[in-house]
Amino acid sequence: MFNNFGVQVSNIFKRAELERKELRHPYVGTEHLLLAILELDKEISAFLKEYNLTYENFKKELNIVVGNATKSNDITLYTPLLKKVINNALENAKENNKGLVTSKHLLLSILEEGEGIAIRLLVGMGIDIDEIYESLNKNNKLINKKLEIYEIGNILNNIISFDECVVGRDKEINLIIETLLRKKKNNPILIGDAGVGKTAIVEELVRRIEHKEVPDSLYNAKIVSLEMGALVSGTKYRGEFEEKLTKIIKELENEENIILFIDEIHSMVSAGGAEGAITAGDIFKPALARGKIKCIGATTTQEYQKFFSGDKALMRRFEVINVLEPNKEETKNILLKVKKEYENHHHVKITNEIIDKIIYYTDKFILNKKNPDKAIDFLDSVCSKVKANNGNLEKKLLYQRLEKLKDDKESAIKIGDYDKALKIYSEELEINKEITQINKNFREVIKEKDIIDVLENKTNMIFTKEKLKDIDNLSKEISQELFGVNDYVNKIVNEIKNKLLNKEGFLKILLEGGPFLGKSTIVKKVANCFKNAEFIRIDLKEYRSSVDLHKLVGTTQGYVGYNDEHLFSKLKNNNFSIILFDNYDIAHSTVKDLIKAILKEGYITDNKGDKIYFNNTFIFITNDVVNNRKVGFNNLTNFAEDNDLDDLVDLSLKFENLTLTKLKEYLKLKNVRNIDSIIKNSEYEKYNYKNINKLIKNNNLIRN
C-alpha cells in the first residue's frame, strides 16, 4: 500500500503512529494523522496557522476531549476511517500527481470525508472546515494541481531520501543558489565527468530547500526532474511535441516556485528535431532569455562541448558551474561521512584503514569511473560481499520464526482475534530484540582480503597465491611443445607472480631474438592460464604505414570510420587484458612511438579524446633479431631508436638462436634417424626451428 508514498508522507505515517503511542490510544486515527501533518509539513502548518490551527492547540484539544489511556498498547492498527482516508488520497493522487501521494492529498481527504475524531475536534475548536477546503483547492502553492509538468516530470522534493547527505560540495551548491537568485541568466548548468556527483548536488539542494537552509525566496521551491525522452514520448504527429513543450513552459512561467532540472541536458539540443521541426532547445531559448523560468542542467564536459558549442545562443542562457572530481583527501572525507550509513545497513564494521585501502585500489585499478561514485560503489560492493558471507545460523533461525509469527498475526487480525494478535506481536518484539542484540554485538569487520576478492571480481585479475596454480605449471606444459625455453618461461612466470602478489597490474615484457624460437607461442600459453583475460594479438606486419595507426586509436574526425570501434576500444572498460605486439621490428615508426608511449605513460588518448588506460594489462612485445641485426631496418638510426625499449619494460629476455649443439640435443630427444641429413637441409642458422619438425614429419624419420 505504501508504494505510492514519498519519503515525506512515509515519515508522516511514522509520526502518526508515534503520536498514537505517546498518547496511549488504541488505534491510529485521523486525529493522529492530522497531528503528524501539522508537525512535519511546514508549508501546510504555516497555511493552517492563519485559521488558528496549530500542532500545539490541536494536541491540547485532543488531550482535553479524548484524554490518555492508563496502559499503552504496543500493537499498531489503523482505524477503518483512516484506511478510507488514505485510499481516497491515493485515488486523488492518480488524477493530479502521477499516483504519488503528498501530505496535501491526505489533508484534503480528511476534510472531504467530513467525519471522524479529527473533524469533530476541528468543529469543536470553531474552525471553518469548508473555508480551509476551498482555500486549499484554490491555492496552487499548496496543492499540486493537474499540470503537464507533473504528468511527465518527478517532484524531487517528494521522492529523494532525506537520510543521505552530500559532503564537500558547498561551493557548487552555493553557486547554484546564487545563480537561481539572479535577475538574468539565472539558469545554472553543472558540467563534469560522469560519477563526480552532479545529480547528487541537485538532490542536496532539494534537502536544503526542505530544511529551509536557503534564502527566503527559495523556501517553497519545488525542483521537478524532466527527462527529454518522457517529453518526446507519445508525440506521433508534427506539432504535438512543440505544443506539449510550449504548454510546459507556460506552466513554468506561471508557477514561480517550480525549478526545472534536466539531467543529460545536451539531449535538448536535438530532442524533437525531426526533419523540418524545431528542437526543444529552440523552444526553450526565448523563455530562458526572458528569465521567467529557472532551469538547472547537468551534462558531461564532452557532451557540452559537442552539442552546446554549436548553439551559441543556448550557451549564453546558462551559467556554467564546473564540478571537478574530488581528490583523494576529499573522497576520504566523503566516505568517512557515509561510512555509518553503510555500517548500519550491512551490519559490518568499516575501519578508517579500510577506507584508505578502498580509495587506493579503486584509483589504481578502476579507471573508467570517477570519484566519489567509484569509491562509494566499491565500498557498497565490499559490504554486500561480507554481508552475503555472514552465515549467522542463530539469526537465520530467528528470521524464519519471525516470518511464521507475522503470518499467524495477519490470520488472527483477519478473523478479529486481537488478543491473539497482540500476544504474537509481543513475541515478535522479543525476537526483534534478540536480532538487534545479535547485530549490535556481532558486526563482521571488513578486511583487506574482502577488498581484494571484490577487486578480482571487478577486474578479472588474480591477486592471491592460491588462484595462480595454472601459471605455476606453465613451464612443464610448454616444455612438451618447445625445447630449451624453460629458463625464459620461469623468468616470465616469476615476474607475473611478483606483480600480481604485490597488487600490481601493469606488466611489460620484451621477448627479443631470432624468428621461430617460440616467443609468440609462450605468450599465447600465458594467456591461456588466465581464463577471464581478454587476449589481443596485434601482428605489426599489418602496421607498416603511418596510416595504419587508426586501427589502434580510431580515425580522425571528419574521415570515414570516425565512429567505428577501434582495436583498443575493448580496454575502455578496464577489464584485464593480455596484449601481444608481435613482430615489433617490422612496424612503422609512428606505431612504435605509440607503443613506447603506452609503456612509458600507461595510457594513450584515442581519436575522440578518451583516455585508454593499460593499468590492468600484461603487454608482451616480440622483436625478431637475426645475427644481431634487427629485421626490417635499413639504417643504423632505427637500431638506436629501439635500444630504449629495454628501459621501458619490466623484463627483457634475449632468446638465443639455435646452435648445432642444441639442434643435435633436440633431435636425439626426439629419437630421430638421419640426424646429419636434417641438419644439412634445415637451414637452422637462418630459420631456427621452422623447418626441422616439418622435415621430420615429411620424411618419417622418427625411430619406432
Summary of the structure (lengths in Angstrom):
residues: 704
radius of gyration: 35.6
end to end distance: 83.3
largest distance: 121.3
contacts: 2123
relative contact order: 0.05
helix: 57%
strand: 11%
